[in-house]
Amino acid sequence: MSHQCTHVLVRCMDFRLTREMNKWMEAQGYIGDCDLVSLAGAAKVIADDSEPGEMLLGQIALSAKLHHSHCVVLFHHSQCGAYAAEYTFADAVAEKAKQVADMKKAAEIIKAKNPSMNVKLFWANLRDDSGREIEFEEIL
Ligand SMILES: [Zn+2]
């Protein structure tokens, strides 16, 4: 007997995302219908072409193989420590621009390796330092 889900969601591990993100995932229909991978900086490691990026690509391929997922959701957020550790951004606009560029680069790499998969990009804007107020936005 097989079990299936439609999505594999890749998010940053940041604990501040969890409360509001779980509500968002429920509203999107992802709870119970997606594999979930949490990694600092989410798809940054794929865009960086690093060894953890290969691991993450392996998790995505495994989700497709085991659970027949056909859509990858890349989920990045403002105030991300994984980006702050490596970059100094002039402002929130510059931070978002870099992360969106990385998500788009990662999406191309994922699609090249998994031609049958779609990739969706989402951005979470933390409106405070605690993650109690988050705006979610699909990047098209
Ligand atoms: Zn983060």
Boltz pocket constraint, residues with backbone or C-beta under 6 A from the ligand:
constraints:
  - pocket:
      binder: B
      contacts: [[A, 12], [A, 13], [A, 14], [A, 39], [A, 40], [A, 41], [A, 42], [A, 77], [A, 78], [A, 79], [A, 80], [A, 81], [A, 82]]
      max_distance: 6.0
